[in-house]
Amino acid sequence: MTRTPLAFLIALVLAALAAGASTAQPHLMLNDAPLRICPAAAGDIADFTAPDCADIPLRNLDPQGRELWVRTGFDWDGALWPQDRPIGLFVFGKASSEVWLNGLRLGANGAPGADAATEQPGRMDAVFYVPRDALRAGSNELVLHMSAHHGLLHLGWPIHMIRFDRYQPPTALISAAYAPSLITLGIFVLGFVFFAVMAIRSSDREGSALVSVLSLIAGCQLLAETSRGLIAYPYPVHDVRLVLIVGFTALFGLTLLAYLLHRFSGLGPGARLLRVLCLAALLVPALWLGQGFDAKTLNAFLLTALAGIAGCALWAWQGKPGARPHLAVLGGLTATALLFPDAFVDRYFYQAIAALLLFLFVQQAIALVHERRARRLEATRADRLEIALSQARQKDHPVQIELVSAGRTDYIATDRIAQLKAAGDYVEVHFENGQTSLYTGSLTGLEANLPPTFLRVHRSHIVNTGFVSALERDASGVGRLILTNGMDVPISRRILPKVRTALAEAAE
């Protein structure tokens, strides 16, 4: 997403006000001042009265592929400027430049030239220190020598701003405009990390991975957008930045479509990939035909969003759970972008993307919760089936366990055992007929060899659920099991709910 110069300037002013400056910052914008431009003459400043010169507004100033001289006039009221604040002339745009104020050379940003070989590219955004005594009360003259022979693209509005303001690094002035968008970076980073972890740990690896990739793309796009306020880069880099912003927008939309297809379509990976590639093919002419990079960015967002809306509408009609909320959110964002295209692209794009990602985070989290609940239910059903099968086997072919006592080994059918109780280095085995025998070993060691019909209800007690006749709980919260042989077994308060659940499942 690129900002138009007008919206960029508006954002600068709004950001300065939002920063809470205690006093108004004086500045003088030259964007509306008429400019006199002339082709460069060999060696000297151009003759601005020559017939090949022309008067143009700043928006038509285009040094790309040529060398120009520019002159403009402005009125100066020094009373508006505090004496303790240095003054700077800011020239923001795709050009190398050299500047004179009232005949005094202020400096150069790169070195303008007649061609790429003789030009040294300047920074995209430059500031020139202005000595206070170089300004005259009343009428002043500013002359610029400019050229732009490097870069990949020919921009429609290459020079964004010429302005007098408090002297400071240009990145500081620009970063204030991007501050609201940078707030969303935390959302993108959090989403990337969280869902990258979930992609490793959850069974829905593809869904979590796609949301993680969406967050990563949004973060990269935001960094590309705000890089102008973070790094003072040479003006040819600006073309790369613009291409990256549009490319990340298209990639975000395609990944969003891949997520929606994964979530709702029920298609295989190959069929989903084919649909994403078809949309990518449609994006190429839409991006190529867009007039300006704001339009290209908006086209990339709208085309992918409309494809998502069409899919969600179909899936909602088919009754797919969750399709309606996705349809509503995508529809709302698309309607906003269509009704207010300039404001959406220039100011609210990343906030809208952050809101969309937050919605996807919630939806994916809900899907993961449902998935885990379904897995727990499936595990519970498996446990019930295992208990039922174990009970059936116990009736027909009882499991025998090996018990050792005083050098003698007994093989005892587990359907005869009502309870096992720890007794130091021994285990008391209580049989269905009330008889008790003492065997060498530990309760934990025996537990591993018992069928699922046996349940450990206390640190020192294991019972055969087939001999449980009642579960009681006293006023203190401690429970006990009543066995059919007349014995009662204490239940640890901590595991009482689990025992109740296990007995209920065993009874079903």
Secondary structure, DSSP 8 states (H G I E B T S, - for coil): ----HHHHHHHHHHHHHHTT-SS----EE-TTS-EEEEE--SSS---TTSTT-EEE-GGG---BTSEEEEEEEEEE-GGGS-TTS-EEEEEEESSEEEEEETTEEEEEESB--SSTTT-B--BSEEEEEE-GGGS-SEEEEEEEEEEB---S---SS-EEEEEEEE---HHHHHHHHHHHHHTTHHHHHHHHHHHHHHHHHSS-HHHHHHHHHHHHHHHHHHHHHHGGGT---BHHHHHHHHHHHHHHHHHHHHHHHHHHIIIII---HHHHHHHHHHHHHHHHHHHHH-SSHHHHHHHHHHHHHHHHHHHHHHHHHTT-TTHHHHHHHHHHHHHHHHHSHHHIIIIIHHHHHHHHHHHHHHHHHHHHHHHHHHHHHHHHHHHHHHHHHHHHHHHHS--EEEEEETTEEEEEEGGGEEEEEEETTEEEEEETTS-EEEEES-HHHHHTTS-TTEEEEETTEEEEGGGEEEEEE-TTS-EEEEETTS-EEEE-GGGHHHHHHHHHHHH-
